[in-house]
């Protein structure tokens, strides 16, 4: 039995991205609970930095899962997605704090505090997992060439 293709080609990337965002929020929540530390622990930082970091990571993952279906191997795309999410979180954290403080050094120090944080490393690993999982479930073009037609 063959599974029919999704009704729209963007359905799988969108669902993978939404699943990634849910996993990111859950990971941040459980990590924050276990370590007893806020995701953004700087009290002077804007409340929008955390959601902006999650949004930036989600955009990177969406772009990666859209492209991985055309690849013969997911590993390079997964590594690029993980690196992209890591850099996006650091960049958004640094720029967001820079805009709050109007001081470049404050933004760099704030971004540097996230460099080895589990709140940056775990979303980057999740991005690679999301890309590999999307590649694994992508529909094979060969299997849709001969879809039996109902009589």
N, C-alpha and C positions, 0 to 999 in steps of 0.2 A: 504494500500500500504506500502510495506516495502522498506527501503532504502538499497541498496546493501552495502556490507562492503567496506572499502577503499582498493585500490589495493595493498597497502603495509602497514604492521602493524605500521611502524614508521611515517606514514604520519600525523596522528593526533598529536602525540607529537611534531613533527617538526613544524607543522603549529602553534600549541599553543605556542611554544617557540619563533618563529618569531614574532607572535602577541605580546607576552610579551615584546620582545626587542623593538618593535615599540612603545608600550605603555610606556615603561621606558624612551625612548628618548623624547617622547612627554611630559611626566610628568616632566622630568627634564627641558625641554625647557620652559614650561608654568610656572613652579615654579620659575625658574630663572627670567623669565620676570616679574612675579607678585611681587617677593620680591626684584628685582633689585640687585641680587647677583649671581655671577658665581657659577657653581657647585663646582669647585675647585678654591677657592678664593685666595689661597696662590700663590703669584707671583713667588716664587722660586721653586714651585713644577713642576715636569715634565708634559708636555702636554699629556702624555700617561696614566696618573693615572686615569682620568675619563673614557676613553674607556676600560681600564683594569678592572675597577670596574663594568662597564656594562657587559663586557664579563664574568666575574666571576659570576655575578648574573644570567646571561643567562644560564650558564652551570648548576648551581644549579637547576634552574627551569626545564631545560630539563631532568635532572635525576629524578626530582620529578614527572613530568607529565608522564614519562615512567612507573613509578611504580604505579601510582594511578589507572590505569585502572583495575588492579587486586584486588583492595581493595573493601570491601563492604561499607566502609564509607570514605569520603575524608578528614575528619577533622584532623586526626593525620598527614597525609601527607602534608596537607596545612600548619599546624603549623610548621612542620619540614622545609618546603620550605621557609616559611617566616623567621624563625630563621636562616636558612642556608644562605639566601640572606643577611640578616642583618650582620651576622658574616663575610661573604665573602667580603662584601663591606668594612667593617672596617679593615679586615686583609690585603686586597689588598692596601687600602689607607695607612695603617701604613708601610707595607713593601716597597711600592713604594716610599714613602717619605724618609724612612730609607736609601734606595739605593741612593736617590738623595743627601741627606745630610751626609751620612755615620755617623749618630749619632742616637743611639737608642732612646734617649729622644725626639728628633725632630719627629721621626716616631710615637711614642706613643702620643705625644701632637696632632699631625696632625690627627691621627685616633680618638682620643678623641673628636676632634672638629666635627667629623661626627656622633658621638654617638646619639645625639638628633636632628640631622639635618633632614629636610624634604627630603633631597636628599638621605637619608638612610632609613627613615621610610616609605616613599611612595612606593619605589620599593619592600620593604618587604611585604607591604600590597598587592601590585599588584601580587606578587608571590603566595600568598594564593588564590587570586581571580582566577588566571590562573589555579591553580591546581583544584579548585572546579569546574570551568567551563569545564575543560577537563574531569573530572570525570562525569559531568552531560551529556556530549555529547558522551561518550564512547559507542561503539556498545555493545548491550546485546548479549551474546553468544546464549541465548535461541532463540532469534528472527532469528538467522541465521541457526538454525538447520533445519528448514523446508522452505527453500527458494523455491518458485515455479519455476519450470524449464519451459523455453519456449518450446512449442510443435512444 
